Amino acid sequence: QVQLVESGGGLVQPGGSLKLSCAASGSIFSINVMGWYRQAPGKQRELVATITSAGSTKYAASMKGRFTISRDNAKNTLYLQMNSLKPEDTAVYYCRAGPSMLTMAYWGQGTQVTVSS
């Protein structure tokens, strides 16, 4: 089993920045791919970005250029740097992990990000 714990969410004004973290513990040897997903009220959960243990990244088109995913394998921690935040970025952000893109079975509990003036 793998446990994922997100942190770093909060309230930020439009145009501001936040950095989310996700600490992984447990059977972390099984993790190759980690990623961030988000779910806004009344909407389906959607991909934000993923990163492999080798550092290969993938972003949703609407977030590329504003968000940066990274990971520190030594600390077993995933990050999401979010810049130029917009009200439509308001959502619960979830960390996800697994052996491959098709088997990302582990989810964190989520952290709320609210972009509002």
C-alpha positions as protocol buffer text, in pm:
chain_id: "A"
residue {
  index: 1
  type: GLN
  ca { x: 0 y: 0 z: 0 }
}
residue {
  index: 2
  type: VAL
  ca { x: 98 y: 357 z: -66 }
}
residue {
  index: 3
  type: GLN
  ca { x: -18 y: 657 z: 133 }
}
residue {
  index: 4
  type: LEU
  ca { x: -30 y: 1001 z: -26 }
}
residue {
  index: 5
  type: VAL
  ca { x: -76 y: 1319 z: 175 }
}
residue {
  index: 6
  type: GLU
  ca { x: -126 y: 1652 z: 2 }
}
residue {
  index: 7
  type: SER
  ca { x: -57 y: 1993 z: 150 }
}
residue {
  index: 8
  type: GLY
  ca { x: -19 y: 2354 z: 43 }
}
residue {
  index: 9
  type: GLY
  ca { x: -372 y: 2440 z: -66 }
}
residue {
  index: 10
  type: GLY
  ca { x: -548 y: 2757 z: 39 }
}
residue {
  index: 11
  type: LEU
  ca { x: -704 y: 3083 z: -71 }
}
residue {
  index: 12
  type: VAL
  ca { x: -516 y: 3294 z: -325 }
}
residue {
  index: 13
  type: GLN
  ca { x: -605 y: 3599 z: -531 }
}
residue {
  index: 14
  type: PRO
  ca { x: -629 y: 3582 z: -910 }
}
residue {
  index: 15
  type: GLY
  ca { x: -283 y: 3609 z: -1060 }
}
residue {
  index: 16
  type: GLY
  ca { x: -123 y: 3464 z: -749 }
}
residue {
  index: 17
  type: SER
  ca { x: 80 y: 3149 z: -695 }
}
residue {
  index: 18
  type: LEU
  ca { x: 64 y: 2838 z: -480 }
}
residue {
  index: 19
  type: LYS
  ca { x: 286 y: 2534 z: -444 }
}
residue {
  index: 20
  type: LEU
  ca { x: 127 y: 2202 z: -358 }
}
residue {
  index: 21
  type: SER
  ca { x: 315 y: 1909 z: -209 }
}
residue {
  index: 22
  type: CYS
  ca { x: 233 y: 1540 z: -191 }
}
residue {
  index: 23
  type: ALA
  ca { x: 430 y: 1318 z: 44 }
}
residue {
  index: 24
  type: ALA
  ca { x: 434 y: 948 z: -38 }
}
residue {
  index: 25
  type: SER
  ca { x: 496 y: 669 z: 211 }
}
residue {
  index: 26
  type: GLY
  ca { x: 454 y: 294 z: 233 }
}
residue {
  index: 27
  type: SER
  ca { x: 541 y: 70 z: -63 }
}
residue {
  index: 28
  type: ILE
  ca { x: 695 y: 354 z: -258 }
}
residue {
  index: 29
  type: PHE
  ca { x: 920 y: 117 z: -454 }
}
residue {
  index: 30
  type: SER
  ca { x: 609 y: 38 z: -661 }
}
residue {
  index: 31
  type: ILE
  ca { x: 565 y: 398 z: -773 }
}
residue {
  index: 32
  type: ASN
  ca { x: 687 y: 509 z: -1114 }
}
residue {
  index: 33
  type: VAL
  ca { x: 427 y: 763 z: -1219 }
}
residue {
  index: 34
  type: MET
  ca { x: 288 y: 1039 z: -1000 }
}
residue {
  index: 35
  type: GLY
  ca { x: 42 y: 1306 z: -1093 }
}
residue {
  index: 36
  type: TRP
  ca { x: -196 y: 1580 z: -997 }
}
residue {
  index: 37
  type: TYR
  ca { x: -566 y: 1578 z: -1076 }
}
residue {
  index: 38
  type: ARG
  ca { x: -833 y: 1826 z: -981 }
}
residue {
  index: 39
  type: GLN
  ca { x: -1207 y: 1834 z: -938 }
}
residue {
  index: 40
  type: ALA
  ca { x: -1410 y: 2153 z: -944 }
}
residue {
  index: 41
  type: PRO
  ca { x: -1762 y: 2168 z: -799 }
}
residue {
  index: 42
  type: GLY
  ca { x: -2009 y: 1999 z: -1032 }
}
residue {
  index: 43
  type: LYS
  ca { x: -1738 y: 1882 z: -1269 }
}
residue {
  index: 44
  type: GLN
  ca { x: -1554 y: 1560 z: -1336 }
}
residue {
  index: 45
  type: ARG
  ca { x: -1208 y: 1499 z: -1200 }
}
residue {
  index: 46
  type: GLU
  ca { x: -949 y: 1595 z: -1461 }
}
residue {
  index: 47
  type: LEU
  ca { x: -579 y: 1548 z: -1523 }
}
residue {
  index: 48
  type: VAL
  ca { x: -350 y: 1838 z: -1437 }
}
residue {
  index: 49
  type: ALA
  ca { x: -8 y: 1684 z: -1494 }
}
residue {
  index: 50
  type: THR
  ca { x: 194 y: 1366 z: -1450 }
}
residue {
  index: 51
  type: ILE
  ca { x: 562 y: 1288 z: -1407 }
}
residue {
  index: 52
  type: THR
  ca { x: 758 y: 965 z: -1421 }
}
residue {
  index: 53
  type: SER
  ca { x: 1045 y: 869 z: -1193 }
}
residue {
  index: 54
  type: ALA
  ca { x: 1277 y: 958 z: -1481 }
}
residue {
  index: 55
  type: GLY
  ca { x: 1131 y: 1309 z: -1498 }
}
residue {
  index: 56
  type: SER
  ca { x: 917 y: 1282 z: -1809 }
}
residue {
  index: 57
  type: THR
  ca { x: 620 y: 1516 z: -1777 }
}
residue {
  index: 58
  type: LYS
  ca { x: 278 y: 1552 z: -1931 }
}
residue {
  index: 59
  type: TYR
  ca { x: 38 y: 1844 z: -1887 }
}
residue {
  index: 60
  type: ALA
  ca { x: -322 y: 1921 z: -1962 }
}
residue {
  index: 61
  type: ALA
  ca { x: -327 y: 2179 z: -2240 }
}
residue {
  index: 62
  type: SER
  ca { x: -504 y: 2445 z: -2035 }
}
residue {
  index: 63
  type: MET
  ca { x: -241 y: 2434 z: -1762 }
}
residue {
  index: 64
  type: LYS
  ca { x: 79 y: 2401 z: -1960 }
}
residue {
  index: 65
  type: GLY
  ca { x: 292 y: 2711 z: -1912 }
}
residue {
  index: 66
  type: ARG
  ca { x: 128 y: 2811 z: -1585 }
}
residue {
  index: 67
  type: PHE
  ca { x: 176 y: 2494 z: -1380 }
}
residue {
  index: 68
  type: THR
  ca { x: 497 y: 2301 z: -1323 }
}
residue {
  index: 69
  type: ILE
  ca { x: 508 y: 1947 z: -1187 }
}
residue {
  index: 70
  type: SER
  ca { x: 822 y: 1815 z: -1022 }
}
residue {
  index: 71
  type: ARG
  ca { x: 928 y: 1543 z: -782 }
}
residue {
  index: 72
  type: ASP
  ca { x: 1205 y: 1479 z: -536 }
}
residue {
  index: 73
  type: ASN
  ca { x: 1262 y: 1104 z: -545 }
}
residue {
  index: 74
  type: ALA
  ca { x: 1494 y: 1117 z: -244 }
}
residue {
  index: 75
  type: LYS
  ca { x: 1218 y: 1278 z: -35 }
}
residue {
  index: 76
  type: ASN
  ca { x: 937 y: 1079 z: -198 }
}
residue {
  index: 77
  type: THR
  ca { x: 756 y: 1404 z: -258 }
}
residue {
  index: 78
  type: LEU
  ca { x: 564 y: 1540 z: -554 }
}
residue {
  index: 79
  type: TYR
  ca { x: 514 y: 1910 z: -616 }
}
residue {
  index: 80
  type: LEU
  ca { x: 291 y: 2133 z: -825 }
}
residue {
  index: 81
  type: GLN
  ca { x: 392 y: 2495 z: -870 }
}
residue {
  index: 82
  type: MET
  ca { x: 90 y: 2695 z: -986 }
}
residue {
  index: 83
  type: ASN
  ca { x: 136 y: 3047 z: -1122 }
}
residue {
  index: 84
  type: SER
  ca { x: -100 y: 3303 z: -1274 }
}
residue {
  index: 85
  type: LEU
  ca { x: -391 y: 3138 z: -1100 }
}
residue {
  index: 86
  type: LYS
  ca { x: -742 y: 3201 z: -1228 }
}
residue {
  index: 87
  type: PRO
  ca { x: -1080 y: 3165 z: -1057 }
}
residue {
  index: 88
  type: GLU
  ca { x: -1147 y: 2864 z: -1282 }
}
residue {
  index: 89
  type: ASP
  ca { x: -850 y: 2688 z: -1120 }
}
residue {
  index: 90
  type: THR
  ca { x: -1057 y: 2661 z: -802 }
}
residue {
  index: 91
  type: ALA
  ca { x: -1088 y: 2292 z: -722 }
}
residue {
  index: 92
  type: VAL
  ca { x: -982 y: 2013 z: -492 }
}
residue {
  index: 93
  type: TYR
  ca { x: -640 y: 1899 z: -608 }
}
residue {
  index: 94
  type: TYR
  ca { x: -554 y: 1532 z: -570 }
}
residue {
  index: 95
  type: CYS
  ca { x: -225 y: 1349 z: -580 }
}
residue {
  index: 96
  type: ARG
  ca { x: -221 y: 1015 z: -761 }
}
residue {
  index: 97
  type: ALA
  ca { x: 48 y: 751 z: -800 }
}
residue {
  index: 98
  type: GLY
  ca { x: 116 y: 405 z: -933 }
}
residue {
  index: 99
  type: PRO
  ca { x: 345 y: 179 z: -1133 }
}
residue {
  index: 100
  type: SER
  ca { x: 233 y: 314 z: -1470 }
}
residue {
  index: 101
  type: MET
  ca { x: -6 y: 562 z: -1633 }
}
residue {
  index: 102
  type: LEU
  ca { x: -267 y: 285 z: -1661 }
}
residue {
  index: 103
  type: THR
  ca { x: -227 y: 160 z: -1304 }
}
residue {
  index: 104
  type: MET
  ca { x: -226 y: 472 z: -1089 }
}
residue {
  index: 105
  type: ALA
  ca { x: -429 y: 313 z: -813 }
}
residue {
  index: 106
  type: TYR
  ca { x: -334 y: 534 z: -521 }
}
residue {
  index: 107
  type: TRP
  ca { x: -502 y: 864 z: -438 }
}
residue {
  index: 108
  type: GLY
  ca { x: -449 y: 1125 z: -171 }
}
residue {
  index: 109
  type: GLN
  ca { x: -731 y: 1286 z: 21 }
}
residue {
  index: 110
  type: GLY
  ca { x: -710 y: 1613 z: -170 }
}
residue {
  index: 111
  type: THR
  ca { x: -631 y: 1973 z: -86 }
}
residue {
  index: 112
  type: GLN
  ca { x: -861 y: 2267 z: -159 }
}
residue {
  index: 113
  type: VAL
  ca { x: -738 y: 2550 z: -379 }
}
residue {
  index: 114
  type: THR
  ca { x: -960 y: 2856 z: -400 }
}
residue {
  index: 115
  type: VAL
  ca { x: -878 y: 3144 z: -634 }
}
residue {
  index: 116
  type: SER
  ca { x: -1084 y: 3447 z: -546 }
}
residue {
  index: 117
  type: SER
  ca { x: -1051 y: 3817 z: -478 }
}
